[in-house]
Amino acid sequence: MIFETEHFHIDGLVLIKPKIFGDDRGYFYESYSKKDFKAHGIDCDFIQDNQALSSKGVLRGLHFQKPPYGQSKLVRVTQGKVFDVAVDVRPGSPTYGSHVGVELSDQNHHMLFIPAGFAHGYLVLSASALFQYKCDSYYHPLSESGIRYDDPSIAIDWPPVDIDYQISLKDANLPYL
């Protein structure tokens, strides 16, 4: 296997910790292998890659697409460091409204698999961060939705940064869960 996995109290979320091969010249790792992911129960047909560059203190999210246009995502950071959050918004789920937060960085090389039915967001902790993710369905503007990052019923403990969070007007006006 090219990675180890960590599972959480919320079914479906998987932290992927790739095996890094390094020496004095640098490092190499396989960031995605369909057969190995499938062997770990992640069987998505990823059809689109996205990338975002953000500066320190930028908080994006919490975003999701409503069924039937939900998106599963495989997220990672190739430059910098973020605090990444996934919130269960699957109707009828025993963990509805629960969340997981993990640090993703260019140092730990971890990736988070987020199945459809989760709201997603992240806060940039470093001077800047290059955030990349694979999706298993296309963006559908009419099914776009989200939840406020500071929803008290979710109670995400966003880490402090030495500047005010930078939040888009759209994200600041999202509804509570």
N, C-alpha and C positions, 0 to 999 in steps of 0.2 A: 504494500500500500504506500501511496505517496503522501499520506497525511494521517493524523489522529483526529478524532472527533470528541466533542463535549456536548452532551445533551442537557437540557434545562427542565425546570418544572412545567414549562409550557410545551406541550407536544408539538413537534414539527420544526422548532428552531434548533439549528445545529451550528456550533462553532467549529470551524475547520482549521486545524493547525498543520500546515504543510511541513514536510520534511525538507530542511534546508541543507544543501550541499555547499560548503564554503571552504575556502582556503585563502592564502594571502593575496590572491588575484581578485577575490570577490565571492559571489555566491550564485547558485542556481537553484530554482525550484520549479516544479510543475504546478502551475496555478489552476489548471483545470484538465481533468481527464474524465470524459463522460462515463467510461466503464467503471472507473474507481468510485466516482460519485454515486453511480447506480448501485454498486455493491454496498454502499452505506445508506441506501434508501432514498437518495436524492435523484429522482428520475425525471428531470425536466428537459424539455426541448428548448434551450435558450435560443432566442431569435434576434436579440438586440443587445448591443453593448452601449452603455452611457458613461459619460465622464463629467465631473464637475470640479472646478477649482474654486476654493473659498478661502477667505482669510480668517485669522484668529477671531473667535467670538461669534462667527456666523453660526446660527442655529437654523437648520432646515427641517421642516416637518411640523407635525407628523402627518404624512401623506399615505393614501391608499386609493385603489380603484374599486368601486362597487361591483359586485357580481352582475353579470357573468364575465366582466372584464378584469377581474382580479389578476394581479401579477405576483408570481414568485420571483425572488431576487437573490442573487449571490453577490454580496457587497464586500469590497476591500479598499484599503488605502495604499496607494503606491508611493505617496510622498506625504510626510507629516503624520499627524495623529488626531483621531476623533474619538468622541464618546458616541457610540452608535446604539440606538434604541429601537426595539420592536414591541408593539402593543397588540395583544390579541383582540381583534374586533369581529371574530367569527360568531355569528348569532348562535346561541345555544351551547357554546363552548363552556366547559366547566372552569376555564381560566379566562373567560371574557373580562377585559379591562386590566388584566395582569400584563406586566412588561418585563423585559430583560434588557439590561444595558451592559455593553462590553466595550473595551478599548480596542480599536483597530489602528494599526500603525505600520509604517514602513520598516519598523524595527522588529515587531513580532510576526508580521506577515499573515496574521490571522484573517479569516474570511467568515462571514456570517451568512448562512442560508436562511432566508425568510420566506416561508410559504405564502401563497395567496391567503388573504383574510387577516393580514396584519398591517397596522399603520406603522410607518417607518420614519425615522428622523435621525439627525446627528448634529453634534456640536463640535466645531473645530477647536482643538486645544493647542495646536502648534501655530507658528507664524502664518502658515498656510497649509492646505491639505489638498491633495489630488485624490478624489474619491471616484472609484469605478464600480460599475455594477452591470450584471447580466440580467435580462428579463426574459420570461417565457411567454409574454404576450405584449402586444404593442400598446402604446399610450392611447387612451380613449378619452378625449376631453370631457364628454358628457357624463362619464362615470367617475370623474375625479372627485375625491372627497378628502377630508382630513379632520384632525382633532387638535385642539389647542395644546401646545407644548407644556403649558403650566396647569393643565386640568387637575384640580385637587383630588378628584376621585381616582386618578391614576397615580399621582404623587411620585413622579419621576424625580430622582435626586440628581439633577444636572450638576456636574462639577463646576466650581467657580473658575473663572478666568479673570485676569487682571484688568479687563475692560467690560463694558456693558455688552450683553448679547446683542447681536445684529440680526434682527428678524424682519422678514419682508412684511409689508402691510397685509398681503393676502394671508400669510401664516398667522399673524397677530390677530386676525379676525375670524379664524376658524372656530367652529362651535366646540363646546365641551362634549365629552362622550355621552 
